Amino acid sequence: MIRKGIDFIKSMKEGHHGEIYYNGEKVSDVTEHPAFRAAIHTVSDYYDLHWKDEYKEYLRVYNPDVGEETSITFFRPRNKEELRRLRMGISKIYDFYRGFFGRSPDYLNVWTMLFYAHADDYFGKVFGNKMMENVIEIYREAAKQDLFYTHAIVAPMYDRSRPPSQWEDPYIQVGVVRETTEGLVVRGAALLSTAGPYSERLWYLPNIKRDTDPRYSVFFSLPTESKGVKFISRRGFHPKEEFGEFEYPITSRYEEPDAIMVLDNVLIPWDRVIFYKKPEEIEGFMWHTVNLRGWFNWHFVIQHYSRTKFLAGLAIAIAEAVGINNFINVQEKLGEILIYLAMYEAGMVASEELGEQLPGVYRPNPQIAIATSSMGMKALPRINEILRSISAGSSIPVPAGIRDFENPEERALLDKYLASKGLPALERVKLFNILWDTIGSETGMRYEQYDRFSRGDPTIRWAQMYTEVYKDRKQEFVKMVRDIMDQMPNPKA
Ligand SMILES: Cc1cc2nc3c(=O)[nH]c(=O)nc-3n(C[C@H](O)[C@H](O)[C@H](O)COP(=O)(O)OP(=O)(O)OC[C@H]3O[C@@H](n4cnc5c(N)ncnc54)[C@H](O)[C@@H]3O)c2cc1C
């Protein structure tokens, strides 16, 4: 089944979500709450895209794994052509989002599909038939019902100098408290659950490499409405006072609420568990057989390719409107953005072209996908810096709101003093409102943190290019030097 936006809103209204705390209150109707309303509207748009004529051919597919038509975002690519098809579908979605809203339903649909693709050669092989069946059923449920997942995988920031098992309370990180005949009882919290308050399912998949204590070695999927699942929401960045879409064009479309996910003695039924008690198997999950890292970074490349197109458009529009586009220093900066754009496009296409054919799935080239996505951890904040630099102090003095244009006396002043060579005042203010909401507002700053940290810490990720990603190939490069060293003459003995 492919849902419509209205089906998703109905599901939220019926309470198919976790308990949500916002500023000391429990949220009863999440669809009407000002902190979540815009995001729910955007998710609803995501579902509706699947029904629009210009998107249908990209976003809908007959899915042989479930025997019916589903969203392309659940589709398991079996060859290069099918991976391209999946990528083009995701690209359509992110062009619609202008590269924002990275925790739209498609993100975790790809994860759920990926686990299904490795049901046999990883989950079955390592954890046995029961876990394999769980993976298959969880995928079929998600794809058939077009469900919306959140995920949270990082332990709270209690004390990073010690592993969570050595903290005063070892159940700050989510851990198994006890086993029962029905399942596992778990307790703890996880960061950072973007979209948690309006999601219907959750994936909990911790990076257990940081702490191999077996109580943390558990991955599962769960309905968020299960007893004990709670989301403590951060402050909403939604427009305050009388302001709205004119003043906050990005926030009012793409503000993505984040929350702390708390699992308060939650029962995880056995048929929702997919990984248990074998911490050493994380390597196969993250880096080898399943290679989750390769896949989620590939998704980031697609998101961020769309975003870079949007940011390039923003920078060029500003430069051309205010007549700075002929300065060589500005051209150099616009060129820099376009270089990142080309790198994104190259990484996206090359990870497809040079992907890996496995028996059940064709996957993007992990080295290229991870490298391109990791580049973005520094490239996107740098693009924001460029936008700040070319718009300079003029990014700040923009009239407060749309009503400034409704006052005829003031409008005459605005039309005279806020116009630019290339744009009338109203257009220029619209453009600069987009600019500020991208580089300066709470939403803008949140996205910059997202671009830097949503795949983990950039220092560690860049270092991993050496320690993990190129582990098998790095000696090949050293050999190119070594061979010349071996040919060089040695001193006579
Ligand atoms: C806006 C946003 C949305 C996100 N959405 C999600 C989501 O939906 N789901 C999800 O699971 N995750 C999400 N994340 C990612 C995640 O929650 C963390 O932000 C990310 O994994 C980094 O962890 P941390 O913030 O605890 O920082 P840490 O990893 O603790 O790093 C903090 C600082 O300490 C340093 N540091 C920490 N440990 C070490 C070490 N061992 N050696 C050297 N230096 C170290 C780092 O360099 C860094 O400067 C999101 C992140 C952001 C910013």
The ligand as an ORCA input file, in Angstrom:
! r2SCAN-3c Opt
* xyz 0 1
  C      20.594     17.839     14.125
  C      21.029     16.425     14.341
  C      20.139     15.399     14.070
  C      20.500     14.077     14.324
  N      19.586     13.090     14.124
  C      19.865     11.833     14.534
  C      18.862     10.809     14.499
  O      17.740     11.027     14.058
  N      19.191      9.597     14.970
  C      20.435      9.316     15.464
  O      20.665      8.206     15.905
  N      21.411     10.253     15.482
  C      21.151     11.497     15.053
  N      22.136     12.467     15.106
  C      23.552     12.061     15.452
  C      23.867     11.797     16.899
  O      22.842     11.928     17.787
  C      25.085     12.531     17.444
  O      25.008     13.920     17.270
  C      26.361     12.088     16.831
  O      26.493     10.697     16.778
  C      27.540     12.644     17.637
  O      27.448     12.219     18.975
  P      27.539     13.243     20.186
  O      26.761     14.453     19.856
  O      27.173     12.506     21.404
  O      29.050     13.675     20.211
  P      30.331     12.839     20.657
  O      30.573     11.721     19.712
  O      30.306     12.501     22.079
  O      31.440     13.927     20.409
  C      31.529     15.125     21.203
  C      32.907     15.728     21.087
  O      33.855     14.939     21.800
  C      34.831     14.413     20.938
  N      34.963     12.978     21.220
  C      33.994     12.153     21.712
  N      34.479     10.905     21.836
  C      35.758     10.949     21.423
  C      36.801      9.968     21.321
  N      36.609      8.716     21.670
  N      37.991     10.366     20.831
  C      38.201     11.649     20.473
  N      37.253     12.624     20.564
  C      36.061     12.270     21.031
  C      34.332     14.620     19.512
  O      35.403     14.895     18.614
  C      33.384     15.806     19.639
  O      34.037     17.023     19.424
  C      21.803     13.782     14.827
  C      22.695     14.818     15.067
  C      22.332     16.121     14.830
  C      23.318     17.196     15.128
*
